[in-house]
Amino acid sequence: MPNPKPFDGYVELPARVSSTSLIHLQRNRYSVPTEHAKQVVRR
């Protein structure tokens, strides 16, 4: 079976952190440090 081409699993996009320190990515919520609340971060 041939090897598939390399997979780049890294994606960087801007995301707004909610007041509860969560970001949303593809229908999932992830927590971030509270000092980033209400800011735009690169995920």
C-alpha distances in whole Angstrom, upper triangle without the diagonal:
4,7,9,13,15,17,21,22,26,28,32,35,38,39,43,44,46,49,47,45,42,39,37,34,32,34,34,37,37,40,41,44,47,48,46,48,48,47,44,41,38,35
4,6,9,12,15,18,20,24,26,30,32,36,37,41,42,44,48,46,44,41,38,36,32,31,33,33,36,36,39,40,42,46,47,44,46,47,45,42,39,35,33
4,7,9,11,15,17,20,23,26,29,33,34,38,39,41,44,43,40,37,35,33,29,28,31,31,33,33,35,36,39,42,43,41,43,43,41,38,36,32,29
4,6,8,12,14,17,20,23,26,30,31,35,36,38,42,40,38,35,32,30,26,25,28,28,30,30,33,34,37,40,41,38,40,41,39,35,33,29,27
4,6,10,12,15,17,21,24,27,29,33,34,37,40,39,36,34,31,29,25,24,27,27,30,29,32,32,35,38,39,36,38,39,36,33,30,27,25
4,7,9,12,15,18,21,25,27,30,31,34,38,37,33,31,28,27,23,22,26,25,28,27,29,29,32,35,36,33,35,36,34,31,28,24,22
4,6,9,12,15,18,22,23,27,28,31,34,33,30,27,24,23,19,19,22,22,24,23,26,26,29,32,33,30,32,33,30,27,24,21,18
4,6,8,12,15,18,20,24,25,28,31,30,27,25,22,21,17,17,21,20,22,21,23,23,26,29,30,27,29,29,27,24,21,17,15
4,7,10,13,17,18,21,22,25,28,27,24,21,19,18,14,14,18,17,18,17,20,20,23,26,27,24,26,27,25,22,19,16,13
4,7,10,13,15,19,20,23,26,25,22,20,17,16,13,14,18,17,18,16,18,18,20,24,24,21,23,24,22,19,16,12,10
4,7,10,12,16,17,20,24,23,20,18,15,14,11,12,16,15,16,15,17,17,20,22,23,20,21,22,19,16,13,10,8
4,7,9,13,15,18,21,22,18,16,13,13,11,13,17,16,16,15,16,15,18,20,20,17,19,19,16,13,10,6,5
4,6,10,12,16,19,20,17,15,11,11,10,12,15,15,15,14,16,15,17,19,19,15,17,16,14,10,8,5,5
4,7,10,13,16,17,15,13,10,11,11,13,16,15,15,14,15,14,16,17,17,13,14,13,10,6,6,4,6
4,6,9,13,14,11,10,7,8,9,12,13,13,11,11,12,11,14,15,15,11,11,10,8,5,5,6,6
4,6,10,11,9,8,6,8,11,14,14,14,12,12,12,11,13,13,13,9,8,7,6,4,6,9,10
4,7,8,6,5,5,8,11,15,15,13,10,10,9,8,10,9,10,7,5,5,5,6,7,10,10
4,5,5,5,6,9,13,16,15,13,10,10,9,10,11,10,11,9,6,5,8,9,11,14,14
4,5,7,10,13,16,19,18,16,13,13,11,11,11,9,10,9,5,5,9,12,13,17,17
4,6,9,12,15,18,17,15,11,11,8,9,10,8,11,10,7,8,11,14,14,17,17
4,7,10,13,17,16,13,10,8,6,5,7,5,8,7,5,8,9,11,11,14,13
4,7,10,13,12,10,6,5,4,6,9,9,11,9,8,9,11,11,11,13,12
4,7,10,10,8,6,5,6,7,11,11,13,10,9,10,10,10,9,10,9
4,7,6,6,5,6,9,11,14,15,17,14,13,13,13,12,12,12,10
4,6,5,6,8,11,12,16,18,19,16,16,16,16,14,13,12,9
4,6,8,11,14,16,20,21,23,20,20,20,19,17,16,15,12
4,7,10,14,16,20,21,23,20,19,19,20,18,18,17,15
4,7,10,13,17,18,21,18,17,18,19,17,16,16,13
4,7,10,13,14,17,15,14,15,16,15,14,15,12
4,7,10,12,15,13,12,14,15,14,13,13,10
4,7,9,11,10,10,13,13,14,12,14,12
4,6,8,7,8,11,11,12,10,11,10
4,6,6,8,11,11,13,11,13,13
4,5,5,9,10,13,12,15,15
4,6,9,9,12,11,14,15
4,6,6,8,8,11,12
4,6,9,10,13,14
4,7,9,13,14
4,6,10,12
4,7,9
4,6
4
